[in-house]
Structures are given as structure tokens and as C-alpha cells.
Amino acid sequence: MGELLPEAPPTILVIEDEQGIAQMLAHTLELEGYTTLLAYTGEAGIALAVREAPHLILLDLMLPGIDGFEVIARLRANLKTAHIPIVILSARHDTADKVRAFASKADDFLTKPFEHVELMARIQTQLRHVQDNLRSPLTSLPSGQFVENAIAQRLQSNGLWSILYFDLDHFKAFNDAYGFLRGNDLIRLLARIAGEVLREHGGPNDFLGHIGGDDFIIITTPEHVAALCDALILRWNAESRPFYSLEDLARGQFESVNSLREPQTYPLVSLSIGVISNVLRPVTTLDQVSYLAAEVKHRAKAIPGSAYYLDQRRRPVASDPLNIHSSMAQEEQNDHGEHSEGT
């Protein structure tokens, strides 16, 4: 049975054009236990931030090409990076620059040269603030209000989008059988797999969030859906296996208790993905997204094993949340969807 996964250290992106300073910062941060990424231009920093979604960014204002202010503006405009705290490290001492930086939604401003202990204190404060307010404490992924904001931003855009809403089947039974620490480990595993799959098969502006418990969401575009779902299922089925006893793994099932606290046998924990989009019909409100995503995930769960269900209905969605359930019930008799089972 696999060992409990250690929590990954926070990742800090340093955007600094002077390579000596950048490397010194990286060395200092790594000695403090952080993982670092380096970029020497604003454009490279933005690309790295979008691809890797670091926990915090240290940013110089004076950069070749676009300056630090433009970097902040572009990061804040992208739903994948808008929540990342940005600490300015600059040789500029003018009050006007500091005011402009905070007006641009930078989170902190530190003037060069600075004391090591002060920089570490400011980094820890920013990480604590974002952890308390915007990130899941278990997976460090965006959560809560930020997930709602990310969905709302995509709904307001003019382009086509798809949302993958996914969770684990028989997760509570697994928790009861193996303990909540092992259950937390499965959630961290799914978060890691989803992040890596999104980087490999998703688009540059795609979003991954942790809704809570074992529920996650990916916001992407329609052309990436099949590759994302297939890769998520393939990797989950392979990488979750070490977290069972050899006996349970050999049997392909495990013993736990049901809601009545009675012994019951369950299949190995599988992954169910419900997919909705605005390709065939408009979806314009958060209520519609919430109800439709839950409904298609329920349909995915009706398929044995790991699977995804792609909603392909054309009938307009009810605008009143109270009427959405009755609209769904009418459509149950005329199923329109595409699904795929994992192996």
C-alpha cells in the first residue's frame, strides 16, 4: 500500500531581468524550503505563470519588453493567474510607483535592497492570506468564491467553453475502510493528476479549481475535452492502485460499511466526469452551470467504473433555477449524451 503523499512545498515564480539577482533569490528561497521558477522577461514570466500556476510571484518592475505594471495587468486579467499574490521587488523608491503598483492590484511592495528576514516574512504573510481566503487548504488549488468568479468570467466571454465537473465514486466508503488520512491522500493525488493532465492536454487559459471534498472543476474549451477526460481516467485508474492493500487490489474491491453501518463490498474508487458546454445551447448563469454540471456528473456515475458523460442536448435551459429540475426530468426520457468508460 502506498505511503501517504507529502505536501508539496509552495512554488514561487521570480520574474527578474538581472540573472545574478534572480539566481540569488532562487537560492535563498530554496534554502527556506520553497520550489522556485525563474523568468528573465515579463513575457516569459506570464507564460510560466499561466502554465505552472505558482503560489506566489516576485516581480521586478523594470524589465525588458513589457514592464512589471503590464505583467500585473495581464496576470490579473487571466482567470488562471488572477488569484496569485504578486510581491513587487523594485529599486524604485518613488511613492507614485508604489501607489500605481497597488492600484494595479499588486499585493505588496518591497524596495531594493531589502533584508532577507523581511522578504521571508512578507512572503509567508501573502501565502497565509491567499490560503485562508482563496485556496483549498488540502490541495492549494483555487476554491470557494474564486471558482465562482472563474465560471462567471467564462460565462461573460464570447467564446465557446466546456466545464468538466468530476469527483470520486465510493469515496466515503474508502474513507471508512482506510481512514480519513488515506482519503485526503486520494484527494491530493487527484489534484496532482488533474494539474499535470491540464498542463499537458489543456489550453493556456484553462482553469482548475477545488470545489470542496472530492469535487473538482476544469474550465476549458471544447476541443480539449476528450483528451482531458481520457487522460484523467487513464492516470487515475493507474496511479490510485498503490493506495489499496494487496488483498483488496487483487480482488478489485474492498470491504467497508454503508449508510446503515452494515458491512458492504465496494468496487475500487473510480472517477466520474460530467461535461457541459455552450456549444449546442446557451448556458448563461451560475445556477444553470451548477444544476447542469451536477446532473451530468450523476449520469457519469451511472456508468460502471471510471467514465465521463458529455451533455449533447440542444433544448434551451430553463432560466429560472426552480424550473431547471423539472426541465431535467422531462429530458431523462430522451437521453442525449456521449459517454466513455475507463478501462
C-alpha positions in Angstrom: 0.0 0.0 0.0 1.4 3.4 -1.0 2.8 5.8 1.5 1.0 9.0 2.4 1.8 11.8 0.0 3.9 14.6 1.5 2.6 18.1 1.0 4.4 19.8 -1.9 6.2 23.0 -0.9 4.8 26.3 -2.3 6.2 27.3 -5.7 7.4 30.9 -6.1 8.0 32.4 -9.5 10.8 35.1 -9.7 10.5 37.5 -12.6 13.7 39.5 -12.6 15.9 40.5 -15.6 19.2 40.6 -13.7 20.2 37.0 -13.7 22.5 37.3 -10.7 19.7 38.7 -8.5 17.2 36.2 -9.8 19.5 33.2 -9.1 20.4 34.6 -5.6 16.7 34.9 -4.8 16.0 31.4 -6.1 18.9 30.0 -3.9 17.6 31.9 -0.9 14.0 30.7 -1.4 15.1 27.1 -1.9 17.1 27.2 1.4 13.8 28.2 3.0 12.0 25.2 1.5 10.3 26.7 -1.5 10.3 25.5 -5.0 11.3 28.2 -7.5 10.8 29.1 -11.1 12.8 31.8 -12.9 11.9 34.1 -15.8 14.0 37.0 -17.1 11.4 38.9 -19.1 7.8 39.8 -18.5 6.6 37.8 -21.4 8.4 34.7 -20.2 7.1 35.2 -16.7 3.5 35.4 -17.8 3.8 32.3 -19.9 5.4 30.4 -16.9 2.7 31.7 -14.5 -0.1 30.5 -16.8 1.5 27.1 -17.4 2.6 26.4 -13.8 0.2 28.4 -11.6 2.7 29.2 -8.8 1.6 30.1 -5.3 3.3 33.5 -5.4 5.2 35.8 -7.8 8.1 38.0 -7.0 8.2 40.7 -9.7 10.7 43.4 -10.7 9.1 46.5 -12.3 11.9 47.3 -14.7 12.0 44.6 -17.3 13.0 44.4 -21.0 10.0 44.5 -23.2 6.8 44.8 -21.2 7.3 46.3 -17.8 6.1 45.0 -14.4 2.9 47.0 -14.5 1.9 45.4 -17.8 2.8 42.0 -16.3 0.4 42.6 -13.4 -2.4 43.7 -15.7 -2.1 40.6 -17.9 -1.9 38.2 -14.9 -4.9 39.8 -13.2 -6.9 39.6 -16.5 -6.4 35.8 -16.8 -8.7 33.7 -14.6 -5.9 31.1 -14.2 -3.5 33.6 -12.6 -5.8 36.3 -11.2 -5.6 35.0 -7.6 -1.8 34.6 -7.4 -0.3 37.1 -4.9 2.3 39.4 -6.5 5.1 41.0 -4.4 7.0 43.8 -6.2 10.7 43.9 -5.7 12.0 47.2 -7.1 14.8 49.7 -6.9 12.3 52.4 -7.5 11.6 54.5 -4.3 9.0 56.9 -5.7 5.7 56.9 -3.8 4.0 57.3 -7.2 5.3 53.9 -8.3 4.1 52.3 -5.1 0.7 53.8 -5.5 0.5 52.7 -9.1 1.6 49.2 -8.2 -1.1 48.8 -5.6 -3.7 50.4 -7.9 -2.7 47.7 -10.4 -3.6 45.0 -7.8 -0.1 44.1 -6.6 -0.3 42.7 -3.1 2.9 44.0 -1.6 5.9 46.3 -2.5 9.4 45.9 -1.2 12.2 48.3 -2.1 15.7 47.0 -3.0 18.0 46.5 -1.2 15.9 44.6 1.3 16.5 42.4 4.3 16.2 38.7 3.9 14.1 38.3 7.1 11.6 40.9 5.9 11.2 39.3 2.5 10.5 35.9 4.0 8.0 37.5 6.4 6.2 39.2 3.6 6.1 36.0 1.5 4.7 34.0 4.4 2.1 36.6 5.1 0.9 36.6 1.5 0.8 32.9 1.3 -1.2 32.7 4.5 -3.7 35.3 3.2 -4.3 33.5 0.0 -4.5 30.1 1.7 -7.1 31.5 4.2 -9.2 33.2 1.5 -8.8 31.7 -2.0 -7.1 28.3 -1.9 -8.1 24.9 -0.7 -6.1 24.1 2.5 -5.9 20.5 1.3 -4.8 20.8 -2.3 -3.8 24.5 -2.5 -6.0 24.9 -5.6 -8.3 27.9 -6.1 -11.5 27.3 -4.3 -14.6 29.0 -2.9 -15.6 32.4 -4.3 -12.7 32.3 -6.8 -14.1 29.2 -8.5 -17.5 31.1 -8.9 -15.6 34.1 -10.2 -13.8 32.0 -12.8 -17.0 30.4 -14.0 -18.7 33.8 -14.2 -15.9 35.3 -16.2 -16.0 32.5 -18.7 -19.8 32.8 -19.0 -19.4 36.5 -19.8 -16.9 35.8 -22.6 -18.0 35.5 -26.2 -16.2 32.2 -26.9 -17.1 28.5 -26.6 -16.3 26.8 -23.3 -16.6 23.4 -21.7 -16.7 22.6 -18.0 -15.6 19.3 -16.5 -17.1 18.6 -13.1 -15.6 15.5 -11.5 -15.4 13.5 -8.3 -14.6 10.1 -6.9 -17.1 7.2 -6.7 -17.3 5.3 -3.4 -15.0 7.8 -1.7 -16.9 7.8 1.6 -16.7 4.0 1.8 -12.9 4.3 1.1 -12.6 6.8 3.9 -14.4 4.5 6.3 -12.3 1.5 5.3 -8.9 3.1 5.1 -9.2 6.2 7.3 -9.6 9.9 6.5 -5.8 10.5 6.1 -5.7 8.0 3.3 -8.8 9.6 1.9 -7.1 13.0 2.0 -4.2 11.4 0.1 -6.6 10.3 -2.7 -7.8 13.8 -3.0 -4.3 15.2 -3.2 -3.5 12.5 -5.8 -6.5 13.6 -7.9 -5.5 17.2 -7.6 -1.9 16.5 -8.8 -3.1 14.3 -11.7 -5.6 17.0 -12.8 -3.0 19.7 -12.7 -0.5 17.7 -14.7 -3.1 16.5 -17.2 -4.3 20.1 -17.7 -0.8 21.3 -18.4 -0.3 18.5 -21.0 -3.6 18.4 -22.7 -5.4 21.7 -21.9 -5.2 25.2 -23.2 -3.0 28.1 -21.8 -6.0 29.8 -20.2 -7.7 26.7 -18.8 -8.7 26.7 -15.1 -8.5 24.0 -12.4 -10.4 24.5 -9.1 -11.2 22.5 -6.0 -14.9 22.9 -5.2 -14.5 21.0 -1.9 -14.3 17.4 -0.6 -13.6 15.2 -3.6 -15.2 17.6 -6.1 -13.1 19.4 -8.8 -13.7 21.6 -11.8 -11.8 22.3 -15.0 -12.8 25.1 -17.3 -11.5 24.5 -20.8 -12.6 24.7 -24.5 -14.4 22.0 -26.4 -11.5 20.8 -28.5 -9.6 19.7 -25.3 -12.4 17.8 -23.6 -11.9 14.3 -25.0 -8.1 14.3 -24.4 -8.5 15.7 -20.9 -11.2 13.1 -19.9 -9.3 10.2 -21.4 -6.0 11.2 -19.7 -7.7 11.8 -16.3 -9.3 8.4 -16.4 -6.2 6.6 -17.6 -4.0 8.1 -15.0 -6.4 7.8 -12.1 -7.0 4.1 -12.8 -3.2 3.5 -12.9 -2.0 5.8 -10.1 -4.7 5.2 -7.5 -3.9 1.4 -7.3 -1.0 1.7 -4.8 -3.3 3.1 -2.2 -5.1 -0.2 -1.5 -3.9 -3.3 0.3 -2.6 -6.1 -1.9 -5.6 -8.2 -1.0 -8.1 -5.6 -2.0 -6.2 -4.8 -5.1 -6.2 -8.5 -6.1 -9.9 -8.8 -5.5 -10.7 -5.5 -7.3 -12.9 -4.4 -4.3 -12.8 -3.6 -0.6 -14.9 -4.1 2.5 -16.5 -1.1 4.2 -19.8 -0.1 5.7 -22.9 1.5 4.1 -25.0 4.4 5.5 -26.7 2.0 7.9 -23.3 0.9 9.2 -23.7 -2.5 7.7 -20.8 -4.4 6.1 -20.8 -4.0 2.3 -18.4 -4.7 -0.6 -17.4 -1.8 -2.9 -15.5 -1.6 -6.2 -12.2 0.3 -6.2 -12.7 4.0 -6.2 -13.3 5.3 -9.7 -13.5 8.7 -11.3 -16.7 10.2 -12.8 -16.6 13.3 -15.0 -19.7 15.3 -16.2 -19.1 17.7 -19.1 -21.3 20.6 -20.0 -20.7 23.3 -22.6 -22.3 26.2 -24.6 -21.7 24.5 -27.9 -25.2 23.3 -28.6 -27.3 25.6 -26.4 -26.6 28.7 -24.4 -25.8 28.4 -20.7 -25.7 31.9 -19.2 -26.0 31.8 -15.4 -24.1 30.2 -12.4 -27.4 28.5 -11.4 -27.6 26.8 -14.8 -24.0 25.7 -14.6 -24.4 24.3 -11.1 -27.5 22.3 -11.8 -26.4 21.0 -15.2 -22.9 20.0 -14.0 -24.4 18.1 -11.1 -26.8 16.4 -13.4 -24.3 15.2 -16.0 -21.9 14.1 -13.3 -24.8 12.0 -11.9 -25.2 10.4 -15.3 -21.5 9.6 -15.5 -21.8 7.9 -12.1 -24.4 5.6 -13.6 -21.7 4.1 -15.9 -19.7 1.4 -14.2 -16.1 2.2 -13.4 -14.3 5.4 -14.3 -16.2 7.3 -17.1 -17.2 10.6 -18.5 -20.6 11.9 -19.8 -20.7 14.7 -22.3 -24.0 16.6 -22.4 -25.2 17.0 -26.0 -28.7 18.2 -25.6 -30.0 21.2 -27.6 -33.1 22.1 -25.7 -32.8 25.6 -24.1 -32.0 25.5 -20.4 -34.7 27.0 -18.1 -33.7 30.4 -16.9 -35.4 30.1 -13.5 -33.4 27.8 -11.2 -36.7 26.4 -9.8 -37.7 25.2 -13.2 -34.4 23.5 -14.1 -35.2 20.3 -12.2 -38.5 19.9 -14.0 -36.8 20.5 -17.3 -34.2 17.9 -16.5 -36.9 15.4 -15.5 -38.6 15.8 -18.9 -35.3 15.2 -20.7 -34.4 12.0 -18.7 -36.7 10.0 -21.0 -34.8 11.2 -24.1 -31.2 10.9 -23.2 -28.7 12.8 -25.4 -25.2 12.4 -24.4 -21.8 10.8 -25.2 -20.0 8.8 -22.7 -16.9 6.8 -22.4 -15.9 4.1 -19.8 -12.4 3.7 -18.5 -10.5 0.5 -18.7 
